[in-house]
Amino acid sequence: MISRRTLLGAAATIPLAMPAIAQTRTVSFTLPYIVQGTSMFPFVGRARGLFAKRGIDLQISRGAGSIAAAQAVAAGQFDFGMAISPPLVLLIAKGLPLNLIGQIDHDSMMGIGLLGDSPITSAKQLAGKKIGNVQASAEVPFFPAYAEKVGLDLKTVEVISTDPKLLERLLADKQVDAITGVASSSMPTLLSRDIQVRWMLYTSAGLPSYGTAIITNPDHVRKDPGLCQAVVDGLLESLSVVLLEPDAAMELLFKEVPELALSASSRTFIRIGMQAQQFAVTRPETRMHGLGWADPAVYEAMTDLVLKAAAPPGTARPPLETWFTNRFAGNITLRPAQWDGIAASGLDFGKRLV
């Protein structure tokens, strides 16, 4: 029998019929980066037993960037993982064996970061300014496409490349006027230090860009779809716990990753990341189709963008049906009032995005 606690007080609809568990199966899983508010849900679900009830012993590793995480999954070093969608599409176009089997966030939040008191209010005002970036970061290949959309001449800006550990400091210390980056990663770092910032999103300029997706090797989809379904359902039910029970979720996270509690700013950092996810998950497609569902049309448009902005000349277009599916998504659904509450919780973060 499914307990009241598992049902989150009837908060989420989960698949009631699960296959009988013959034996526990160890499954390796990689995050795209360090543990953040946007990537804490696998730990939360593991602590709550949402994978164990599906016969899964989830072994979670922390990544070193979306590209590295995706490459590791493609190489078979991990069974499943998460990575931001635009670089995933690029890697697939380059021939890496990857399937996207569930969507977590519906906005990558790639864009331009500014201090809260910056006089810059439009992208065109970046002309003549210094912009910091990390060359290997996911948003960098798409900056020229963004500049073209907003009418910014790249010859008029000075780009200063730096190490990932120094990027936010460059902005905070006003060594640059702006940075390119992913808001859901950089903003919690800065805001948790009481440094006020705002972000101009690529998506606001009309560049299609979904956020983090669940990925696996195509062999798993072909040979073990039951495992794929169990993993996706477990991850999305875990996500629903974070969305609906943020306080309880944070305590479960600190139980799973106790070293996070050692930092005085960890709770603020995690909380802001949770708000970023609340903003990025609340979309018409998730309200209508359930958690994990993604619009194929967005991925088609994103593929166009990737091939134009980031892929080597002559790169063949990978047919969408060979690497993207919604077949495992949509089993975890929320009520309209719950979606309204999640959207309200993400408003403060969303107000900083333009």
Buried (B, 14 or more C-beta within 10 A) or exposed (E): EEEEEBBBEEBBBBEEEBEEEEEEBEBBBBBBBEBBBBBBBBBBBBBBEBBBBBBBEBEBBBBBBBBBBBBBBBEEEBBBBBBBBBBBBBBBBEEBBBBBBBBBBBBBBBBBBBBEEBEBEEBEBBBEBBBBBBEEBBBBBBBBBBBBBBEBEBEEBEBBEBEBEEBBBBBBEEEBBBBBBBBBBBBBBBBBEEBEBBBBBBBBBEBBBBBBBBBBBBEBBEEBBEBBBBBBBBBBBBBBBBBBBBEBBBEBBBBBBEEBBEEEEBBBBBBBBBBBBBBBBBBEBBBEBBBBBBBEEBBEBBBEBBBEBBBEEEBEEBEBEEBBBBEBBBBBBBEEEBBEBBBEBBEEBBEBBB
